[in-house]
Amino acid sequence: MRELMIRAFVEPFDRLGHQFAQIVPAVIAVVIVLAVGAVIAHFARYAVYRLLVAAHFDRLAARSGLAAVVERIGVFRSASDFIARLVEGLLWLVVILIALDSTGTPAAEGLVVRFVNYVPALLSAALILLLGSMVSKFLARSALLAAVNAQWPAARAVAGVVRIVVMALTVAIALEELRIGKSVLLVTFGILFAGIVIAGAVAFGLGARDLAREWLQSKVNHRSLPEEEAFRHF
C-alpha cells in the first residue's frame, strides 16, 4: 500500500519538481534578456532619432523621395522616426533570438540556426526590391516621356503598366530568392504574364487595326522616300 501511494502521489510530484527546476532558470533567463533588450532597444531608438534629426536626415529623405513614401504609410512621424523604429525592430529581433537561444532547448536552438541561415536570403530579397523599385521608376518615366513625345493619348496608363510589370517581376524574383512557393509562383507569374501579353495583342489587333495599318504605312513610306530620292539623283 505504501509503495502504491508513493507511485501515485510522491513520484509524480518529484518529476514535476524536477521539471520545474529545469524550466524556471530558463524562464528567468528569458525574462532578464527581454527586459534588458527592451531597455537597450528603447534607448537605441531615441539615440538614432536624435542623431538623424541633428544631421537633418529629413531634408535628404525629402529629396530622395523616402519622406513621401513614409507619409503615405501614415504610421511614422517622419523619415527619421521610421529609421529609428526600424533600428529598434532589428534590435528586438536580435533580443528575441538571444532569448530563445538562452533556453537551451533543441527546438529553440534549431529555430535560431534556421533564422540565421535565412538572413542572407532576406538581405538579398530586400536589395532586389530596392533595385527593382528604382528601375521601375526609371523605366516608367522613360515610357511616359516616350509616349508623350509620340503623342499617345494614354501616356500615363502606359507608364503605369510598365511600372506594374517591372514591380511584379521584381516581387517574383524576391519571393524566389526567399524560397516561398517557388514552383507555384513561377507558374502563376508565367500564366499572368502570358495572359497580359495575349490580351494586349488581341486588344490592339481588334481595336486598333486602322491605327496599326497607318503606322506601318507611314514607316514604309518614310523609308522608301530616301531610296526614291537616291535613284532620282543617279
JODAZI-V894834 format. One record per helix or strand. SS is the DSSP state (@ for helix, = for strand). FROM is the first residue (numbers start at 1). LEN is the number of residues. Records with the same first field share a line. If there is no record, write none. Layout:
SS=FROM-LEN  FROM-LEN
This chain:
@=2-53  57-8  66-8  79-25  106-44  155-23  182-26  209-25
